[in-house]
Amino acid sequence: MTDAVRKRILEELRQFSERPTLEPDEVTTSDYAEEFGCSHQLASQRLKQLVADGLMTIRKGVYDRRCGKVVNAYRKVDNG
């Protein structure tokens, strides 16, 4: 294997190795709990219900730079 091939393979692997990060149009359970003044457990239940109802989508394992943790990210479904 040449160095050029090895480098190309490693660059492709980098895309799969980096943690996805929270996008500007996504919210977390903490965001919801803070906005609506409820517990994280209740916020999680409500967001999961919105996903089940087809109003939100969920992306698991997203890195939130604000708190330095891996979280679930929720996004409003675009019906347009």
Phi, psi and omega in degrees: 000132181277164179296324180295318179294316180300317180296317179298317179298315181295323177295320177295320179294329180302321180299325181274343185267338181280141179288134174294145181249161181295131179270158182301332182262020178247150177236160178247171175302320179297318177302312181298312182300318180293316182294320185257004176062043180234174180288162177296325180296313179294319178300317179298316179298316181295317180294320177297324178292321177296324175294313180299326179280355178082014181267338181227158171246161180234141173236119185267151175073037181265136180275121179261107182298333183296322182247353178071028181232160173270128187223176169268140179247136181244140180225139178294137178289133178272110182266012184263000000 
